[in-house]
Every structure is written in C-alpha cells, then in structure tokens.
Amino acid sequence: MPLTRLVTALVMALGLLVTTLPASANAGSAEYGRAYRKDGVLRPGCHDYGFRYRVKPGNVAPGNDWLLELFLTDKRGKGVGAAVKDSEIDPRRGHGTFTACRNTAVPGRFKIRGKLSVYDGFDLVDEVWIKPGFFRLRRP
C-alpha cells in the first residue's frame, strides 16, 4: 500500500480530518456502491454511530486495489465524521462506524458520502462518488 494512502487512512480513521466536500460530491451512483444506516438518536457526548457500505468497483482488475473514503455531514452540510475502507483489509460489503459528538453536530438529516478510488500499484485508475445515504438522528 502506498505510504500516502496509509497515512490518509490512519488520519481519517482516527477522526482527525474534517473535510468540506465540493459540490460534485452531491452526485453519486449506485453502480459503484452505496453507504447507509437507519434513523436513530443523537446522544449527548461523543459516540460511535454504525453504518453499512457496499463497494462495486466493476473496473477493478485482478491486482488492483480500491479505497473508499466516507464523509458524514449534518443538516448544515458541516463535516462531523469520516471513515476509510481499504481493499487490503476490508471486504467489499460490510459495516463501520463514525464517531460524532453532540456538541459539533445538530439533530436532523445526515448524509453519508463516499469517494471510491481504484489503484493499479501507485497509479490512480479511477475515482467516482458512490450513492449517498441519508438518515435522521433526533434528540433523545
């Protein structure tokens, strides 16, 4: 795994990176995958909120790797969490968690966006947005 991909994955997995996404991130296709979760409660303090994902990289040739970067935004569009899934350690279909804190997120509609990158060694082969998922977190 390239060093830059490893560092990016570690930083995002630790929740130290908050990203503002470009307008093009609104688009996404179920052809490449999706991320989703059920409605729930936004609890006081910082907690993990589970989600499910599915990656369908049809253009991944044998020997190629994929990286799925996931971004959680609240109803204001503010980034409140991030996660990374990597073909070297994660299955194409599975689950993960975002850590979100009540003091930085507001109750309401949340969006999970995902950017799928496909690599052949160190070369980026393709980069697409997967279908976003929407859910609600209400006050307790």
Backbone as JSON Lines, residues from 0, in Angstrom:
{"i":0,"aa":"M","n":[0.85,-1.17,0.0],"ca":[0.0,0.0,0.0],"c":[0.9,1.23,0.0]}
{"i":1,"aa":"P","n":[0.64,2.18,-0.89],"ca":[1.47,3.38,-0.92],"c":[1.43,4.1,0.43]}
{"i":2,"aa":"L","n":[2.55,4.72,0.81],"ca":[2.66,5.4,2.09],"c":[1.62,6.51,2.23]}
{"i":3,"aa":"T","n":[1.37,7.27,1.18],"ca":[0.4,8.36,1.27],"c":[-1.0,7.83,1.53]}
{"i":4,"aa":"R","n":[-1.36,6.69,0.94],"ca":[-2.68,6.09,1.2],"c":[-2.77,5.63,2.63]}
{"i":5,"aa":"L","n":[-1.7,5.06,3.16],"ca":[-1.68,4.57,4.53],"c":[-1.85,5.73,5.51]}
{"i":6,"aa":"V","n":[-1.1,6.8,5.31],"ca":[-1.2,7.97,6.19],"c":[-2.6,8.56,6.13]}
{"i":7,"aa":"T","n":[-3.16,8.71,4.92],"ca":[-4.52,9.24,4.77],"c":[-5.51,8.36,5.51]}
{"i":8,"aa":"A","n":[-5.4,7.07,5.35],"ca":[-6.32,6.14,6.01],"c":[-6.22,6.25,7.53]}
{"i":9,"aa":"L","n":[-5.02,6.35,8.06],"ca":[-4.85,6.43,9.51],"c":[-5.42,7.73,10.07]}
{"i":10,"aa":"V","n":[-5.14,8.84,9.41],"ca":[-5.64,10.13,9.88],"c":[-7.15,10.15,9.87]}
{"i":11,"aa":"M","n":[-7.75,9.68,8.78],"ca":[-9.2,9.69,8.7],"c":[-9.83,8.71,9.67]}
{"i":12,"aa":"A","n":[-9.22,7.56,9.85],"ca":[-9.76,6.57,10.77],"c":[-9.75,7.09,12.2]}
{"i":13,"aa":"L","n":[-8.81,7.93,12.53],"ca":[-8.73,8.5,13.86],"c":[-9.66,9.7,14.03]}
{"i":14,"aa":"G","n":[-10.31,10.09,12.95],"ca":[-11.26,11.19,13.05],"c":[-10.6,12.55,13.19]}
{"i":15,"aa":"L","n":[-9.33,12.66,12.77],"ca":[-8.63,13.92,12.91],"c":[-8.79,14.83,11.71]}
{"i":16,"aa":"L","n":[-9.46,14.34,10.68],"ca":[-9.59,15.1,9.46],"c":[-11.05,15.44,9.23]}
{"i":17,"aa":"V","n":[-11.36,16.73,9.13],"ca":[-12.72,17.15,8.79],"c":[-12.63,17.78,7.42]}
{"i":18,"aa":"T","n":[-13.43,17.28,6.51],"ca":[-13.33,17.7,5.12],"c":[-14.58,18.4,4.66]}
{"i":19,"aa":"T","n":[-14.4,19.5,3.95],"ca":[-15.51,20.15,3.28],"c":[-15.47,19.64,1.85]}
{"i":20,"aa":"L","n":[-16.59,19.09,1.4],"ca":[-16.63,18.45,0.1],"c":[-17.08,19.41,-0.99]}
{"i":21,"aa":"P","n":[-16.58,19.24,-2.2],"ca":[-17.0,20.07,-3.31],"c":[-18.43,19.73,-3.73]}
{"i":22,"aa":"A","n":[-19.05,20.62,-4.5],"ca":[-20.43,20.41,-4.94],"c":[-20.58,19.11,-5.72]}
{"i":23,"aa":"S","n":[-19.55,18.69,-6.45],"ca":[-19.63,17.46,-7.23],"c":[-19.83,16.23,-6.36]}
{"i":24,"aa":"A","n":[-19.56,16.37,-5.06],"ca":[-19.73,15.24,-4.16],"c":[-21.21,14.93,-3.93]}
{"i":25,"aa":"N","n":[-22.1,15.82,-4.35],"ca":[-23.53,15.56,-4.22],"c":[-23.96,14.44,-5.15]}
{"i":26,"aa":"A","n":[-23.26,14.31,-6.26],"ca":[-23.59,13.27,-7.23],"c":[-23.03,11.95,-6.75]}
{"i":27,"aa":"G","n":[-23.63,10.89,-7.2],"ca":[-23.13,9.57,-6.84],"c":[-23.94,8.52,-7.55]}
{"i":28,"aa":"S","n":[-23.37,7.37,-7.73],"ca":[-24.04,6.31,-8.48],"c":[-24.05,5.02,-7.69]}
{"i":29,"aa":"A","n":[-25.23,4.36,-7.65],"ca":[-25.34,3.06,-7.01],"c":[-24.59,2.0,-7.81]}
{"i":30,"aa":"E","n":[-24.22,2.33,-9.04],"ca":[-23.45,1.41,-9.88],"c":[-22.1,1.07,-9.23]}
{"i":31,"aa":"Y","n":[-21.56,2.01,-8.44],"ca":[-20.24,1.83,-7.83],"c":[-20.31,1.45,-6.35]}
{"i":32,"aa":"G","n":[-21.49,1.6,-5.74],"ca":[-21.63,1.25,-4.33],"c":[-22.57,2.21,-3.62]}
{"i":33,"aa":"R","n":[-22.7,1.99,-2.31],"ca":[-23.53,2.87,-1.5],"c":[-23.16,2.74,-0.03]}
{"i":34,"aa":"A","n":[-23.6,3.72,0.76],"ca":[-23.41,3.71,2.21],"c":[-24.73,4.14,2.84]}
{"i":35,"aa":"Y","n":[-25.08,3.53,3.98],"ca":[-26.38,3.84,4.57],"c":[-26.41,3.43,6.04]}
{"i":36,"aa":"R","n":[-27.44,3.92,6.74],"ca":[-27.74,3.5,8.11],"c":[-29.19,3.86,8.41]}
{"i":37,"aa":"K","n":[-29.72,3.28,9.47],"ca":[-31.09,3.56,9.89],"c":[-31.13,4.83,10.73]}
{"i":38,"aa":"D","n":[-32.32,5.4,10.85],"ca":[-32.52,6.55,11.72],"c":[-32.19,6.17,13.16]}
{"i":39,"aa":"G","n":[-31.87,7.18,13.97],"ca":[-31.51,6.9,15.35],"c":[-31.58,8.13,16.23]}
{"i":40,"aa":"V","n":[-30.84,8.09,17.32],"ca":[-30.83,9.16,18.31],"c":[-29.42,9.74,18.4]}
{"i":41,"aa":"L","n":[-29.32,11.08,18.38],"ca":[-28.04,11.77,18.57],"c":[-27.87,11.97,20.07]}
{"i":42,"aa":"R","n":[-27.06,11.13,20.68],"ca":[-26.89,11.12,22.14],"c":[-25.9,12.19,22.59]}
{"i":43,"aa":"P","n":[-26.04,12.65,23.83],"ca":[-25.09,13.63,24.38],"c":[-23.69,13.05,24.41]}
{"i":44,"aa":"G","n":[-22.69,13.89,24.25],"ca":[-21.3,13.45,24.26],"c":[-20.88,12.9,22.9]}
{"i":45,"aa":"C","n":[-19.78,12.18,22.89],"ca":[-19.26,11.59,21.66],"c":[-19.55,10.09,21.65]}
{"i":46,"aa":"H","n":[-20.09,9.6,20.55],"ca":[-20.46,8.2,20.43],"c":[-20.17,7.69,19.02]}
{"i":47,"aa":"D","n":[-20.07,6.38,18.9],"ca":[-19.94,5.74,17.6],"c":[-21.32,5.48,17.03]}
{"i":48,"aa":"Y","n":[-21.46,5.75,15.74],"ca":[-22.71,5.51,15.02],"c":[-22.39,4.58,13.86]}
{"i":49,"aa":"G","n":[-23.0,3.41,13.87],"ca":[-22.71,2.4,12.86],"c":[-23.33,2.71,11.52]}
{"i":50,"aa":"F","n":[-22.72,2.19,10.46],"ca":[-23.24,2.3,9.1],"c":[-22.87,1.05,8.34]}
{"i":51,"aa":"R","n":[-23.51,0.87,7.21],"ca":[-23.19,-0.24,6.31],"c":[-22.73,0.35,4.98]}
{"i":52,"aa":"Y","n":[-21.92,-0.39,4.27],"ca":[-21.44,0.05,2.97],"c":[-21.38,-1.14,2.02]}
{"i":53,"aa":"R","n":[-21.35,-0.81,0.74],"ca":[-21.18,-1.82,-0.3],"c":[-20.38,-1.17,-1.42]}
{"i":54,"aa":"V","n":[-19.31,-1.83,-1.84],"ca":[-18.46,-1.33,-2.92],"c":[-18.63,-2.26,-4.12]}
{"i":55,"aa":"K","n":[-18.87,-1.66,-5.28],"ca":[-18.98,-2.44,-6.52],"c":[-18.03,-1.86,-7.56]}
{"i":56,"aa":"P","n":[-16.75,-2.0,-7.36],"ca":[-15.8,-1.45,-8.34],"c":[-15.68,-2.38,-9.55]}
{"i":57,"aa":"G","n":[-16.56,-2.2,-10.51],"ca":[-16.57,-3.05,-11.69],"c":[-15.31,-2.94,-12.52]}
{"i":58,"aa":"N","n":[-14.6,-1.84,-12.36],"ca":[-13.39,-1.63,-13.16],"c":[-12.12,-2.06,-12.43]}
{"i":59,"aa":"V","n":[-12.27,-2.84,-11.35],"ca":[-11.09,-3.3,-10.61],"c":[-10.58,-4.59,-11.23]}
{"i":60,"aa":"A","n":[-9.45,-4.5,-11.86],"ca":[-8.82,-5.68,-12.46],"c":[-8.09,-6.46,-11.37]}
{"i":61,"aa":"P","n":[-7.82,-7.74,-11.61],"ca":[-7.04,-8.51,-10.63],"c":[-5.72,-7.79,-10.34]}
{"i":62,"aa":"G","n":[-5.42,-7.65,-9.07],"ca":[-4.2,-6.97,-8.67],"c":[-4.4,-5.5,-8.34]}
{"i":63,"aa":"N","n":[-5.54,-4.92,-8.74],"ca":[-5.83,-3.53,-8.41],"c":[-6.4,-3.43,-7.0]}
{"i":64,"aa":"D","n":[-6.23,-2.28,-6.38],"ca":[-6.76,-2.02,-5.04],"c":[-7.8,-0.92,-5.11]}
{"i":65,"aa":"W","n":[-8.69,-0.87,-4.11],"ca":[-9.66,0.22,-4.01],"c":[-9.6,0.82,-2.62]}
{"i":66,"aa":"L","n":[-10.0,2.07,-2.52],"ca":[-10.04,2.8,-1.26],"c":[-11.35,3.57,-1.24]}
{"i":67,"aa":"L","n":[-12.15,3.41,-0.18],"ca":[-13.42,4.11,-0.04],"c":[-13.3,5.08,1.12]}
{"i":68,"aa":"E","n":[-13.38,6.38,0.8],"ca":[-13.37,7.42,1.82],"c":[-14.81,7.83,2.07]}
{"i":69,"aa":"L","n":[-15.25,7.79,3.33],"ca":[-16.63,8.11,3.68],"c":[-16.67,9.36,4.54]}
{"i":70,"aa":"F","n":[-17.62,10.25,4.24],"ca":[-17.74,11.53,4.91],"c":[-19.15,11.69,5.46]}
{"i":71,"aa":"L","n":[-19.28,12.03,6.73],"ca":[-20.57,12.24,7.37],"c":[-20.79,13.73,7.56]}
{"i":72,"aa":"T","n":[-21.92,14.24,7.05],"ca":[-22.26,15.66,7.22],"c":[-23.63,15.77,7.87]}
{"i":73,"aa":"D","n":[-23.82,16.85,8.65],"ca":[-25.12,17.07,9.28],"c":[-25.99,17.93,8.37]}
{"i":74,"aa":"K","n":[-27.16,18.35,8.86],"ca":[-28.11,19.08,8.02],"c":[-27.58,20.44,7.56]}
{"i":75,"aa":"R","n":[-26.56,20.96,8.24],"ca":[-25.93,22.22,7.82],"c":[-24.89,22.0,6.73]}
{"i":76,"aa":"G","n":[-24.59,20.75,6.45],"ca":[-23.54,20.44,5.49],"c":[-22.16,20.41,6.13]}
{"i":77,"aa":"K","n":[-22.11,20.53,7.44],"ca":[-20.84,20.55,8.17],"c":[-20.33,19.12,8.37]}
{"i":78,"aa":"G","n":[-19.06,18.9,8.07],"ca":[-18.45,17.59,8.28],"c":[-18.34,17.26,9.75]}
{"i":79,"aa":"V","n":[-18.88,16.11,10.15],"ca":[-18.85,15.72,11.56],"c":[-18.19,14.36,11.78]}
{"i":80,"aa":"G","n":[-17.77,13.69,10.73],"ca":[-17.11,12.41,10.88],"c":[-16.56,11.91,9.56]}
{"i":81,"aa":"A","n":[-15.62,10.97,9.65],"ca":[-15.01,10.39,8.46],"c":[-14.58,8.96,8.77]}
{"i":82,"aa":"A","n":[-14.53,8.15,7.73],"ca":[-14.09,6.76,7.87],"c":[-13.45,6.34,6.55]}
{"i":83,"aa":"V","n":[-12.64,5.29,6.59],"ca":[-11.96,4.78,5.4],"c":[-12.09,3.26,5.37]}
{"i":84,"aa":"K","n":[-12.34,2.72,4.19],"ca":[-12.34,1.28,3.95],"c":[-11.35,1.01,2.83]}
{"i":85,"aa":"D","n":[-10.53,-0.04,3.01],"ca":[-9.44,-0.32,2.08],"c":[-9.5,-1.79,1.67]}
{"i":86,"aa":"S","n":[-9.32,-2.05,0.39],"ca":[-9.41,-3.42,-0.13],"c":[-8.41,-4.38,0.51]}
{"i":87,"aa":"E","n":[-7.33,-3.86,1.05],"ca":[-6.33,-4.73,1.64],"c":[-6.77,-5.3,2.99]}
{"i":88,"aa":"I","n":[-7.72,-4.63,3.67],"ca":[-8.14,-5.12,4.98],"c":[-9.66,-5.21,5.14]}
{"i":89,"aa":"D","n":[-10.43,-4.63,4.22],"ca":[-11.89,-4.61,4.35],"c":[-12.56,-5.35,3.2]}
{"i":90,"aa":"P","n":[-13.69,-6.02,3.48],"ca":[-14.44,-6.68,2.4],"c":[-15.19,-5.64,1.57]}
{"i":91,"aa":"R","n":[-15.69,-6.06,0.41],"ca":[-16.44,-5.15,-0.45],"c":[-17.79,-4.77,0.14]}
{"i":92,"aa":"R","n":[-18.28,-5.56,1.07],"ca":[-19.55,-5.28,1.74],"c":[-19.33,-5.48,3.22]}
{"i":93,"aa":"G","n":[-19.75,-4.49,4.02],"ca":[-19.54,-4.63,5.45],"c":[-20.11,-3.46,6.23]}
{"i":94,"aa":"H","n":[-19.53,-3.23,7.39],"ca":[-20.02,-2.16,8.26],"c":[-18.83,-1.42,8.86]}
{"i":95,"aa":"G","n":[-19.14,-0.26,9.4],"ca":[-18.12,0.56,10.03],"c":[-18.79,1.51,11.0]}
{"i":96,"aa":"T","n":[-18.01,2.42,11.57],"ca":[-18.56,3.4,12.5],"c":[-17.98,4.78,12.22]}
{"i":97,"aa":"F","n":[-18.8,5.77,12.5],"ca":[-18.36,7.16,12.56],"c":[-18.42,7.55,14.03]}
{"i":98,"aa":"T","n":[-17.45,8.31,14.5],"ca":[-17.54,8.89,15.84],"c":[-18.0,10.32,15.65]}
{"i":99,"aa":"A","n":[-19.13,10.65,16.25],"ca":[-19.69,12.01,16.15],"c":[-20.0,12.51,17.55]}
{"i":100,"aa":"C","n":[-19.84,13.8,17.75],"ca":[-20.08,14.42,19.06],"c":[-21.27,15.36,18.99]}
{"i":101,"aa":"R","n":[-22.1,15.3,20.0],"ca":[-23.32,16.12,20.04],"c":[-23.0,17.6,20.02]}
{"i":102,"aa":"N","n":[-21.86,18.02,20.59],"ca":[-21.54,19.45,20.61],"c":[-21.08,19.99,19.26]}
{"i":103,"aa":"T","n":[-20.82,19.13,18.28],"ca":[-20.43,19.6,16.95],"c":[-21.45,19.27,15.87]}
{"i":104,"aa":"A","n":[-22.41,18.41,16.19],"ca":[-23.43,18.02,15.21],"c":[-24.8,18.46,15.72]}
{"i":105,"aa":"V","n":[-25.7,18.76,14.8],"ca":[-27.06,19.13,15.2],"c":[-28.02,18.03,14.79]}
{"i":106,"aa":"P","n":[-29.06,17.79,15.58],"ca":[-30.05,16.77,15.22],"c":[-30.69,17.11,13.88]}
{"i":107,"aa":"G","n":[-31.12,16.1,13.16],"ca":[-31.77,16.31,11.87],"c":[-31.3,15.28,10.86]}
{"i":108,"aa":"R","n":[-31.27,15.71,9.61],"ca":[-30.92,14.83,8.5],"c":[-29.41,14.82,8.29]}
{"i":109,"aa":"F","n":[-28.85,13.63,8.19],"ca":[-27.42,13.45,7.96],"c":[-27.22,12.78,6.6]}
{"i":110,"aa":"K","n":[-26.02,12.98,6.07],"ca":[-25.69,12.41,4.76],"c":[-24.34,11.71,4.85]}
{"i":111,"aa":"I","n":[-24.29,10.5,4.3],"ca":[-23.02,9.78,4.18],"c":[-22.63,9.81,2.7]}
{"i":112,"aa":"R","n":[-21.48,10.39,2.4],"ca":[-20.97,10.43,1.03],"c":[-19.73,9.56,0.97]}
{"i":113,"aa":"G","n":[-19.5,8.98,-0.19],"ca":[-18.34,8.12,-0.32],"c":[-17.62,8.31,-1.64]}
{"i":114,"aa":"K","n":[-16.3,8.44,-1.57],"ca":[-15.47,8.56,-2.78],"c":[-14.67,7.28,-2.93]}
{"i":115,"aa":"L","n":[-14.88,6.6,-4.05],"ca":[-14.21,5.34,-4.35],"c":[-13.05,5.6,-5.31]}
{"i":116,"aa":"S","n":[-11.85,5.24,-4.88],"ca":[-10.64,5.38,-5.71],"c":[-10.09,3.99,-6.01]}
{"i":117,"aa":"V","n":[-9.73,3.77,-7.26],"ca":[-9.17,2.48,-7.7],"c":[-7.73,2.71,-8.14]}
{"i":118,"aa":"Y","n":[-6.83,1.85,-7.64],"ca":[-5.4,1.99,-7.91],"c":[-4.84,0.76,-8.58]}
{"i":119,"aa":"D","n":[-3.89,0.98,-9.48],"ca":[-3.07,-0.08,-10.05],"c":[-1.66,0.23,-9.59]}
{"i":120,"aa":"G","n":[-1.25,-0.39,-8.51],"ca":[0.03,-0.04,-7.89],"c":[-0.07,1.35,-7.3]}
{"i":121,"aa":"F","n":[0.77,2.28,-7.78],"ca":[0.74,3.65,-7.3],"c":[-0.1,4.55,-8.19]}
{"i":122,"aa":"D","n":[-0.59,4.03,-9.3],"ca":[-1.34,4.84,-10.27],"c":[-2.83,4.82,-9.98]}
{"i":123,"aa":"L","n":[-3.44,6.01,-9.94],"ca":[-4.87,6.14,-9.79],"c":[-5.53,5.79,-11.12]}
{"i":124,"aa":"V","n":[-6.39,4.76,-11.12],"ca":[-7.06,4.29,-12.33],"c":[-8.4,4.99,-12.5]}
{"i":125,"aa":"D","n":[-9.15,5.13,-11.4],"ca":[-10.49,5.72,-11.47],"c":[-10.85,6.29,-10.11]}
{"i":126,"aa":"E","n":[-11.71,7.31,-10.12],"ca":[-12.2,7.93,-8.89],"c":[-13.64,8.35,-9.14]}
{"i":127,"aa":"V","n":[-14.57,7.79,-8.36],"ca":[-16.01,8.06,-8.54],"c":[-16.67,8.22,-7.17]}
{"i":128,"aa":"W","n":[-17.83,8.88,-7.16],"ca":[-18.63,9.02,-5.95],"c":[-19.7,7.94,-5.96]}
{"i":129,"aa":"I","n":[-19.87,7.26,-4.82],"ca":[-20.92,6.25,-4.7],"c":[-22.23,6.93,-4.31]}
{"i":130,"aa":"K","n":[-23.32,6.17,-4.36],"ca":[-24.63,6.7,-4.0],"c":[-24.62,7.12,-2.52]}
{"i":131,"aa":"P","n":[-25.0,8.37,-2.22],"ca":[-25.02,8.8,-0.83],"c":[-26.18,8.19,-0.06]}
{"i":132,"aa":"G","n":[-26.02,8.1,1.24],"ca":[-27.08,7.61,2.12],"c":[-27.56,8.72,3.02]}
{"i":133,"aa":"F","n":[-28.85,8.73,3.32],"ca":[-29.46,9.74,4.17],"c":[-30.14,9.07,5.35]}
{"i":134,"aa":"F","n":[-30.06,9.69,6.52],"ca":[-30.74,9.19,7.7],"c":[-30.95,10.36,8.66]}
{"i":135,"aa":"R","n":[-31.75,10.12,9.66],"ca":[-32.05,11.16,10.66],"c":[-31.58,10.72,12.04]}
{"i":136,"aa":"L","n":[-31.01,11.68,12.77],"ca":[-30.69,11.5,14.18],"c":[-31.47,12.56,14.94]}
{"i":137,"aa":"R","n":[-32.32,12.12,15.84],"ca":[-33.16,13.04,16.61],"c":[-32.61,13.22,18.02]}
{"i":138,"aa":"R","n":[-33.14,14.21,18.7],"ca":[-32.78,14.4,20.12],"c":[-33.33,13.25,20.96]}
{"i":139,"aa":"P","n":[-32.65,12.93,22.07],"ca":[-33.16,11.86,22.94],"c":[-34.47,12.26,23.62]}
